Amino acid sequence: MKAKDLRAMDEAALNKELQDLLKAQFNLRMQKSHQQLENTSLIRQTRRDIARVRTILAQKAATKLTRTLIGKAISTKMDKTVTVLVERKVKHPIGKIVVKSKKYHVHDENNDVREGDIVEISETRPISRTKSWTVSKIVERAEI
């Protein structure tokens, strides 16, 4: 099967295709062991198809695992970098609800974000020593 066709399939169809290919590989190996298989290149082709399907499944799973956070841009003084304050509420063992906050340096390619904007950030590969997040979208603009 072509990789282009496999990428168009959804995850359930890919899993079914993988199971079918594994059964076909088992049957081909049994035929080979009983000297009933004339064309042994079918085993190699099936093995490659299995690897192709597993690779595409892994790629689809990897795209789902990006973390996203929502925070407020508090500093835009750096070029292509925004400091975003993300606040989260945590329950203290006593029973109190405490607001924890953390600052992230976030990559902003076009310098679109202004101070006070509410932005959604997503985790990416490390861009610099302190930046491994990028601005996904601006949720709400700050009033000027």
SEKEPA-175109 format. One record per residue: x, y, z of N, C-alpha, C in turn; residue in one letter. Coordinates in Angstrom, 1 decimal. Atoms other than C-alpha are relative to their C-alpha. Example, Ala and Ser with C-alpha at 12.3 -4.5 7.8 and 13.67 -1.06 7.14 Angstrom:
2
{node {0.9, -1.2, 0.0}, {12.3, -4.5, 7.8}, {0.9, 1.2, 0.0}, A}
{node {-0.9, -1.1, 0.0}, {13.7, -1.1, 7.1}, {-0.8, 1.1, 0.8}, S}
//
This chain:
144
{node {0.8, -1.2, 0.0}, {0.0, 0.0, 0.0}, {0.9, 1.2, 0.0}, M}
{node {-0.7, -1.3, 0.0}, {1.1, 3.6, -0.6}, {-0.2, 0.7, 1.3}, K}
{node {0.1, -0.8, -1.3}, {1.9, 5.8, 2.3}, {-1.0, 1.1, -0.1}, A}
{node {1.0, -1.0, 0.2}, {-0.3, 8.5, 0.8}, {-1.4, -0.5, 0.4}, K}
{node {1.4, 0.6, -0.3}, {-3.4, 6.2, 1.0}, {-0.1, -0.3, 1.5}, D}
{node {0.1, 0.4, -1.4}, {-2.5, 5.1, 4.5}, {-0.2, 1.3, 0.9}, L}
{node {0.2, -1.2, -0.8}, {-2.2, 8.7, 5.8}, {-1.4, 0.6, -0.1}, R}
{node {1.4, -0.5, 0.2}, {-5.7, 9.4, 4.5}, {-1.0, -0.8, 0.9}, A}
{node {0.9, 0.8, -0.8}, {-7.1, 6.6, 6.7}, {0.0, 0.5, 1.5}, M}
{node {0.0, -0.4, -1.4}, {-8.2, 7.2, 10.3}, {0.6, -1.1, 0.8}, D}
{node {-0.8, 0.9, -0.9}, {-6.7, 5.4, 13.3}, {-0.6, -1.4, 0.1}, E}
{node {0.7, 1.3, -0.1}, {-9.3, 2.6, 13.5}, {0.3, -0.8, -1.3}, A}
{node {-0.3, 0.7, 1.3}, {-8.8, 1.7, 9.8}, {1.4, -0.4, -0.1}, A}
{node {-1.4, 0.4, 0.0}, {-5.1, 1.7, 10.2}, {0.3, -1.2, 0.9}, L}
{node {-0.1, 1.2, -0.9}, {-5.3, -0.7, 13.2}, {-0.5, -1.2, -0.6}, N}
{node {0.5, 1.2, 0.6}, {-7.5, -3.0, 11.2}, {0.9, -0.5, -1.2}, K}
{node {-0.9, 0.3, 1.1}, {-5.1, -2.8, 8.2}, {1.3, -0.7, 0.6}, E}
{node {-1.2, 0.6, -0.7}, {-2.2, -3.7, 10.6}, {-0.3, -1.4, 0.4}, L}
{node {0.3, 1.4, -0.3}, {-4.0, -6.7, 11.9}, {-0.1, -0.9, -1.2}, Q}
{node {0.1, 0.8, 1.2}, {-4.8, -7.9, 8.4}, {1.4, -0.3, -0.6}, D}
{node {-1.3, 0.2, 0.5}, {-1.2, -7.5, 7.4}, {0.8, -1.0, 0.8}, L}
{node {-0.7, 1.0, -0.8}, {0.1, -9.4, 10.4}, {-0.5, -1.4, -0.2}, L}
{node {0.5, 1.3, 0.4}, {-2.3, -12.3, 9.6}, {0.5, -0.5, -1.3}, K}
{node {-0.6, 0.4, 1.3}, {-1.1, -12.3, 6.0}, {1.4, -0.4, 0.1}, A}
{node {-1.4, 0.3, -0.1}, {2.5, -12.3, 7.1}, {0.1, -1.4, 0.7}, Q}
{node {0.0, 1.3, -0.6}, {1.8, -15.3, 9.4}, {-0.3, -1.1, -1.0}, F}
{node {0.4, 1.0, 1.0}, {0.1, -17.2, 6.6}, {1.1, -0.2, -1.0}, N}
{node {-1.1, 0.1, 0.9}, {2.9, -16.4, 4.2}, {1.2, -0.8, 0.6}, L}
{node {-1.1, 0.7, -0.7}, {5.5, -17.6, 6.7}, {-0.3, -1.5, 0.1}, R}
{node {0.4, 1.5, -0.1}, {3.6, -20.9, 7.2}, {0.1, -0.6, -1.3}, M}
{node {-0.2, 0.5, 1.3}, {3.4, -21.4, 3.5}, {1.4, -0.3, -0.4}, Q}
{node {-1.4, 0.2, 0.3}, {7.1, -20.9, 3.2}, {0.6, -1.2, 0.7}, K}
{node {-0.6, 1.1, -0.8}, {7.9, -23.3, 6.0}, {-0.5, -1.4, -0.5}, S}
{node {0.5, 1.3, 0.6}, {5.8, -26.0, 4.2}, {0.3, -0.1, -1.5}, H}
{node {-0.4, 0.0, 1.4}, {7.4, -25.2, 0.8}, {-1.2, 0.1, -0.9}, Q}
{node {1.1, -0.2, 0.8}, {4.1, -24.1, -0.6}, {0.0, 1.4, -0.7}, Q}
{node {-0.1, -1.3, 0.5}, {5.1, -20.5, -1.3}, {1.0, 0.1, -1.2}, L}
{node {-0.8, -0.1, 1.2}, {6.4, -19.8, -4.8}, {0.7, 1.3, -0.1}, E}
{node {-0.6, -1.3, 0.1}, {7.0, -16.1, -4.6}, {0.4, 0.5, 1.4}, N}
{node {-0.4, -0.3, -1.3}, {9.0, -15.4, -1.5}, {0.2, 1.6, 0.2}, T}
{node {-0.1, -1.5, -0.1}, {9.2, -11.6, -2.2}, {-1.3, 0.6, 0.7}, S}
{node {1.3, -0.4, -0.6}, {5.6, -11.4, -0.9}, {0.2, 0.3, 1.5}, L}
{node {-0.3, -0.2, -1.4}, {7.0, -11.8, 2.7}, {0.7, 1.3, 0.2}, I}
{node {-0.8, -1.2, -0.2}, {9.4, -8.9, 2.3}, {-1.0, 1.2, -0.2}, R}
{node {1.0, -1.1, 0.3}, {6.6, -6.7, 0.8}, {-1.0, 0.2, 1.1}, Q}
{node {1.0, -0.1, -1.1}, {4.2, -7.5, 3.6}, {0.7, 0.6, 1.3}, T}
{node {-0.7, -0.5, -1.1}, {6.9, -6.8, 6.2}, {0.2, 1.5, -0.1}, R}
{node {-0.1, -1.4, 0.3}, {7.5, -3.4, 4.6}, {-1.3, 0.8, 0.2}, R}
{node {1.3, -0.7, -0.2}, {3.8, -2.6, 4.6}, {-0.3, 0.1, 1.5}, D}
{node {0.2, 0.0, -1.4}, {3.6, -3.5, 8.3}, {0.8, 1.1, 0.6}, I}
{node {-0.9, -1.1, -0.6}, {6.5, -1.1, 9.1}, {-0.6, 1.3, -0.4}, A}
{node {0.6, -1.3, 0.5}, {4.8, 1.6, 7.0}, {-1.2, 0.4, 0.8}, R}
{node {1.2, -0.3, -0.7}, {1.5, 1.3, 8.8}, {0.4, 0.4, 1.5}, V}
{node {-0.4, -0.4, -1.3}, {3.2, 1.3, 12.2}, {0.7, 1.4, 0.1}, R}
{node {-0.6, -1.4, 0.0}, {5.2, 4.4, 11.3}, {-1.0, 1.1, 0.0}, T}
{node {1.1, -1.0, 0.1}, {2.1, 6.3, 10.3}, {-0.8, 0.0, 1.2}, I}
{node {0.7, 0.0, -1.3}, {0.3, 5.2, 13.5}, {0.8, 0.7, 1.0}, L}
{node {-0.8, -0.7, -0.9}, {3.2, 6.5, 15.5}, {0.0, 1.5, -0.2}, A}
{node {0.1, -1.4, 0.3}, {3.2, 9.8, 13.7}, {-1.3, 0.6, 0.4}, Q}
{node {1.3, -0.5, -0.4}, {-0.5, 10.2, 14.3}, {-0.1, 0.2, 1.5}, K}
{node {0.1, -0.1, -1.5}, {-0.1, 9.5, 18.0}, {0.9, 1.1, 0.5}, A}
{node {-0.9, -1.0, -0.5}, {2.8, 11.9, 18.3}, {-0.6, 1.4, -0.2}, A}
{node {0.6, -1.3, 0.2}, {0.8, 14.8, 16.9}, {-1.1, 0.3, 1.0}, T}
{node {1.0, -0.2, -0.9}, {-1.9, 14.3, 19.5}, {0.6, 0.5, 1.4}, K}
{node {-0.5, -0.2, -1.3}, {0.4, 14.7, 22.5}, {0.6, 1.4, 0.3}, L}
{node {-0.5, -1.3, -0.3}, {1.2, 18.4, 22.3}, {-0.8, 0.6, 1.1}, T}
{node {0.7, -0.7, -1.1}, {0.4, 20.2, 25.6}, {-0.3, 1.4, -0.4}, R}
{node {0.4, -1.4, 0.2}, {-1.4, 23.5, 25.5}, {-0.4, 0.6, 1.3}, T}
{node {0.4, -0.7, -1.2}, {-1.8, 26.1, 28.2}, {-0.5, 1.4, -0.5}, L}
{node {0.5, -1.4, 0.3}, {-3.6, 29.5, 28.3}, {0.5, 0.9, 1.1}, I}
{node {-0.5, -1.0, -1.0}, {-2.0, 32.5, 30.0}, {0.0, 1.4, -0.5}, G}
{node {0.0, -1.4, 0.4}, {-1.5, 36.2, 29.9}, {1.4, 0.5, -0.3}, K}
{node {-1.4, -0.5, 0.4}, {1.4, 37.9, 28.1}, {0.3, 1.2, 0.9}, A}
{node {-0.4, -1.0, -0.9}, {3.2, 40.0, 30.6}, {1.2, 0.9, -0.4}, I}
{node {-1.2, -0.8, 0.5}, {6.3, 41.1, 28.7}, {0.2, -0.3, -1.4}, S}
{node {-0.3, 0.2, 1.4}, {7.0, 41.6, 25.0}, {1.2, 0.8, -0.4}, T}
{node {-1.2, -0.9, 0.3}, {10.3, 43.5, 25.3}, {1.0, -0.7, -0.9}, K}
{node {-1.0, 0.8, 0.8}, {12.3, 40.7, 23.6}, {-0.5, -0.1, -1.4}, M}
{node {0.4, 0.3, 1.4}, {12.4, 40.1, 19.9}, {-0.4, -1.4, -0.2}, D}
{node {0.6, 1.3, 0.3}, {10.2, 37.2, 18.8}, {-0.1, -0.9, 1.3}, K}
{node {0.2, 0.7, -1.3}, {9.8, 36.2, 22.5}, {-1.0, 0.7, 0.9}, T}
{node {1.0, -0.6, -0.9}, {6.9, 36.8, 24.9}, {0.1, -0.8, 1.3}, V}
{node {0.1, 0.6, -1.3}, {6.8, 36.1, 28.6}, {-1.5, -0.2, 0.3}, T}
{node {1.4, 0.3, -0.2}, {3.5, 34.4, 29.4}, {-0.1, -0.5, 1.4}, V}
{node {0.2, 0.4, -1.4}, {2.2, 34.0, 33.0}, {-1.2, -1.0, -0.1}, L}
{node {1.1, 1.0, -0.1}, {0.1, 30.8, 33.4}, {-0.3, -0.3, 1.4}, V}
{node {0.5, 0.2, -1.3}, {-2.0, 30.5, 36.5}, {-0.9, -1.2, 0.1}, E}
{node {0.8, 1.2, -0.2}, {-3.5, 27.3, 37.8}, {-0.4, -0.1, 1.5}, R}
{node {0.5, 0.1, -1.4}, {-5.6, 26.6, 40.9}, {0.2, -1.4, 0.5}, K}
{node {-0.4, 1.3, -0.7}, {-4.4, 23.8, 43.3}, {-0.7, 0.0, 1.3}, V}
{node {0.6, 0.1, -1.3}, {-6.2, 22.5, 46.3}, {1.1, -0.3, 1.0}, K}
{node {-1.0, 0.2, -1.1}, {-4.0, 22.8, 49.5}, {-0.5, -1.2, 0.9}, H}
{node {0.5, 1.1, -0.9}, {-4.1, 19.8, 51.9}, {-1.0, 0.5, 1.1}, P}
{node {0.9, -0.5, -1.0}, {-5.9, 22.0, 54.4}, {-1.4, 0.2, -0.5}, I}
{node {1.3, -0.2, 0.7}, {-8.7, 22.6, 51.9}, {-0.1, 1.3, -0.7}, G}
{node {0.0, -1.3, 0.7}, {-7.8, 26.0, 50.7}, {0.3, -0.2, -1.5}, K}
{node {-0.4, 0.0, 1.4}, {-7.6, 26.7, 47.0}, {1.1, 1.1, -0.2}, I}
{node {-1.2, -0.9, 0.2}, {-4.2, 28.3, 46.1}, {0.2, 0.2, -1.5}, V}
{node {-0.4, -0.3, 1.4}, {-3.3, 30.0, 42.8}, {1.5, -0.1, -0.1}, V}
{node {-1.4, 0.1, 0.4}, {0.0, 28.8, 41.5}, {0.3, 0.6, -1.3}, K}
{node {-0.3, -0.7, 1.3}, {1.7, 30.7, 38.7}, {1.4, -0.4, -0.5}, S}
{node {-1.4, 0.3, 0.5}, {4.6, 30.0, 36.4}, {0.1, 0.9, -1.3}, K}
{node {-0.3, -0.8, 1.2}, {6.2, 32.2, 33.7}, {0.7, -0.9, -1.0}, K}
{node {-0.6, 0.7, 1.1}, {7.1, 30.7, 30.3}, {0.5, 1.0, -1.0}, Y}
{node {-0.5, -0.7, 1.1}, {9.3, 32.2, 27.6}, {-0.6, -0.7, -1.2}, H}
{node {0.7, 0.5, 1.1}, {7.3, 31.7, 24.4}, {0.4, 0.6, -1.3}, V}
{node {-0.4, -0.5, 1.3}, {8.3, 32.0, 20.8}, {-1.2, 0.6, -0.8}, H}
{node {1.0, -0.8, 0.8}, {6.3, 34.6, 18.8}, {0.6, 0.4, -1.3}, D}
{node {-0.8, -0.3, 1.2}, {7.5, 34.5, 15.2}, {-0.2, 1.3, -0.6}, E}
{node {0.3, -1.3, 0.7}, {5.7, 37.6, 13.9}, {-0.1, 1.2, 1.0}, N}
{node {0.2, -1.1, -1.0}, {5.7, 39.7, 17.1}, {-1.4, 0.5, 0.0}, N}
{node {1.4, -0.4, 0.1}, {1.9, 39.8, 17.0}, {-0.6, 0.3, 1.4}, D}
{node {0.6, -0.1, -1.4}, {1.3, 39.5, 20.8}, {0.4, 1.3, 0.6}, V}
{node {-0.3, -1.2, -0.8}, {1.0, 42.6, 22.9}, {-0.2, -0.3, 1.5}, R}
{node {0.1, 0.3, -1.5}, {1.2, 42.9, 26.7}, {-1.5, 0.0, 0.4}, E}
{node {1.3, 0.1, -0.5}, {-2.0, 41.9, 28.4}, {-0.9, -0.9, -0.8}, G}
{node {0.8, 0.9, 0.8}, {-3.2, 39.6, 25.6}, {-0.1, -1.4, 0.7}, D}
{node {0.2, 1.4, -0.4}, {-4.6, 36.2, 26.6}, {0.3, -0.9, -1.2}, I}
{node {-0.5, 0.8, 1.1}, {-2.8, 33.6, 24.5}, {0.0, -1.5, 0.4}, V}
{node {-0.1, 1.4, -0.2}, {-2.8, 29.9, 24.0}, {1.4, -0.4, -0.5}, E}
{node {-1.4, 0.4, 0.4}, {0.7, 28.3, 23.9}, {0.0, -1.5, 0.0}, I}
{node {-0.1, 1.4, 0.2}, {1.7, 24.9, 22.8}, {1.5, -0.4, 0.1}, S}
{node {-1.4, 0.5, -0.2}, {4.8, 22.8, 23.6}, {0.6, -0.5, -1.3}, E}
{node {-0.7, 0.4, 1.3}, {7.4, 22.3, 20.8}, {1.4, -0.5, 0.4}, T}
{node {-1.4, 0.3, -0.2}, {11.0, 21.3, 20.4}, {0.7, 1.2, 0.6}, R}
{node {-0.7, -1.2, -0.6}, {13.5, 23.5, 22.3}, {0.5, 0.9, -1.1}, P}
{node {-0.4, -1.0, 1.0}, {14.0, 26.7, 20.3}, {1.3, 0.7, 0.5}, I}
{node {-1.2, -0.6, -0.6}, {16.6, 28.2, 22.7}, {0.1, -0.7, 1.4}, S}
{node {-0.2, 0.6, -1.4}, {17.8, 27.5, 26.3}, {-1.2, 0.1, 0.8}, R}
{node {1.1, -0.2, -0.8}, {14.7, 28.9, 27.8}, {-1.4, -0.2, -0.7}, T}
{node {1.3, 0.1, 0.8}, {12.1, 28.6, 25.0}, {-0.3, -1.4, -0.6}, K}
{node {0.4, 1.2, 0.7}, {10.3, 25.4, 24.2}, {-1.5, 0.0, -0.1}, S}
{node {1.4, -0.2, 0.2}, {6.8, 26.8, 23.8}, {-0.2, 1.0, -1.2}, W}
{node {0.3, -1.0, 1.1}, {5.2, 28.7, 20.8}, {-1.4, 0.5, 0.2}, T}
{node {1.4, -0.5, -0.1}, {2.1, 30.9, 20.6}, {-0.8, -0.7, -1.1}, V}
{node {0.9, 0.7, 1.0}, {-0.7, 28.8, 19.0}, {-1.0, 1.0, -0.5}, S}
{node {1.0, -1.0, 0.5}, {-3.3, 31.6, 18.9}, {-0.2, 1.0, 1.1}, K}
{node {0.3, -1.0, -0.9}, {-4.3, 34.8, 20.5}, {-1.5, -0.2, 0.3}, I}
{node {1.4, 0.2, -0.4}, {-7.5, 34.1, 22.5}, {-0.8, 1.3, 0.2}, V}
{node {0.7, -1.2, -0.3}, {-8.3, 37.6, 23.6}, {1.0, 1.1, 0.0}, E}
{node {-0.9, -1.2, 0.0}, {-6.7, 41.0, 22.8}, {-0.2, 0.9, 1.2}, R}
{node {0.1, -0.9, -1.1}, {-5.9, 43.4, 25.5}, {-0.6, 1.4, -0.5}, A}
{node {0.5, -1.3, 0.3}, {-7.7, 46.8, 25.6}, {1.2, 1.0, 0.1}, E}
{node {-1.1, -0.9, 0.0}, {-5.4, 49.6, 24.7}, {-0.3, 1.2, 0.8}, I}
//
